[in-house]
Amino acid sequence: MRLMTFDCGFRSLGVEYTWRARKYGKSQNRLAHMLDQGLNGIISFSGAPMRAALLGGLPCLGICLGMQLLFDGSDEGPGDGLGIFPGRVSRLQAARVPQIGWNRLEDVREPLALEAGLDIAYYANSFVCRPTPDAGSENALACVVAWSEHEQDRFPAVVRRGQIVGAQFHPEKSSAPGV
């Protein structure tokens, strides 16, 4: 199994930061190449190297903000996302925001969630992903493999494209359920 984590050290309220990577397995050279190509963070990142690596087969699990970065962009601020999934990130349409707590997973088709037996998940978010039709796709929602709802606002809980998986909830806090 190959595992890769990013340790992002933030300074100056997130405006200035550095990336450090812990590398495991054969992904090490691909990650070093991506970082050299200009993956320099969340606020002012050049997504082209990361996008190319992901579309080239690099496995990825994006959690919460990580899932949101896989979309085209966000209403939360300027800049482009990685564009792996077509659509934008927008604020939850609810009276109670942020959403902090447990919500049910619905219409689950994601094998990882099914195998884990997850039917409830822990969330801590104010923004959610809103898939839109892609030029080459008939169904923008095909990437959504699990749904959730907060105050009648239904949103993707999990998206998948090959080995790229995004989870809006926190799996590390949701198993069995919760840590």
N, C-alpha and C positions, 0 to 999 in steps of 0.2 A: 504494500500500500504506500502511496506517496501522499505526503501531507505538507502543506505550506501555510504559514501564518505570517501576517504582517504586524509588526509592532510599530505603531505610529506615535512618535513623541511630539506632543503639541507644545508650542510656546506662543506667547503674545495672543491669547484668545483665539488660536487656530489660524492666524494669518501667516505665521512663519512656523515651519515645522520641518522635521526630517523623517525620512523613511528608513527603517532598519528592517531587514528581513531575516527570518530564521528559515533556513532551507533544509529540506529533508528529501532524500531520494534523488531521482534524476531530474526533477524540476529545477534544480539549482541553477543550471546554465541558462535556462529559459527566463527565469526570474531576473537574474543578473543582467541579461540582455535587455529585458523590458525596462528595468530601472535605468540603465545606461541610455536608453532611447528617450527618456523624458517622463517617466511616470513619477511625478513629483508631488502628489497629494490630492486632497479632496477639493480644495477651494480653487486652485489654479492648476488643475492637472491636464496634461496632454494625454487624452484617452486612446490615441491611435495605437501605441504599442500594446497596451493592455487589451484593447478590442481585438487586435490581430492575434494575440496569443490565445484569447478565449475562443475566437472563431476557428483558430487552428487546432483546437482540441484540448487546451489546458483546462482541467476540471476546476470548477469554482462553486462555492457555496456563499452567496451573498446574504447576510443576515441584517434585517432592519434597514439601516441606511445603505448597507451593501447591496440589498435588492434594489433599492431606489436608484442607485448609481448605474444599474444595468439598463435603465430606460433612457429615452432620448433627452429628457430635461426635467426641470422642476420649477413649479411656481414659487418655491421657497427662496430662490435666488438665481442670479445669472450663471451662465456657463452651461455647457453641454454634458450630458451623461455619456455612457459608453455606447448607447444605441443598440444593444444586443436585443432588446425587446422594444417594439414601437409603442410609443405612448409617453405620457407625462406624469409627473408626480404632483398631486394637489392636496390641499388641506382636507382633512376629514370634514364631512358635512354633518356635524353633530353639535349639540349644546355643550357636552362635556369633552373638552379637548385640553390636554392630551388624553389619549386612551391609555390608561395604565391598569392592567389587570387581565382577567381571563375572558376569552371568547371561544365559542365553538368553531371547529373546522367543519365546513359543509362541502358536499359534492367532491369529496377527496378522491383523486385519481393518481396522486403522487405515490409511487411505490415506497419511498423512504418513510413517509408518514403512515402509510398503511401497515408497513412492517413493524413500525414502532408502536402501533396501536394508538396513535394520537387522535383524539376527537375533541380536545380542548387545548388551547395554547395561550401562552403569556405574551402580552403586548405592552409596549411602552413607546407610543408614537403619536404624532400629530398629523403626519402626512402619509398618504397611501398612493400606490401606483394605479394609473388608469390606462390600460392598454387601448391602443387605437389600431385601425386597420393599416397593415403594411401594404405597399404598392404591389408586392408579389403574393399577397396572402388573401384568401377569401374570408378567413375567420381570425380576427385579432384576438379572440378569446381562447384560441386553441392552446396557447402557451400557459393558460391558467389551469393548474392541476389541483387547486384547493381554494376555497373561498372562505371568507369570514364576514361578520357584520358587526357594526358598532352604531347603535341608535338608528337603525334602518338604513345606514350607509353600507352597502355591500361592496367589498373590495377583494382583490386577489390576496390570498394568504400565502400561496406558493405558486411560483412560475417555473417553467422548465423549458430549456432548449438544449437537447442533447445532454452533455455533461455539465451544463450551466444551470444551477438551481438557485432561485432566490426565495427567501422566507421572510415575510414581513414581521412575523413573530420571532421570539427568542427561543430556539430549540433547546439551548443549554439550560433554560429555566422551565421548559415545558414538559420534559420527560417525566413520566410516572406519577402524577403530574407535578412538576416543579422540583427544584433542587432543595 
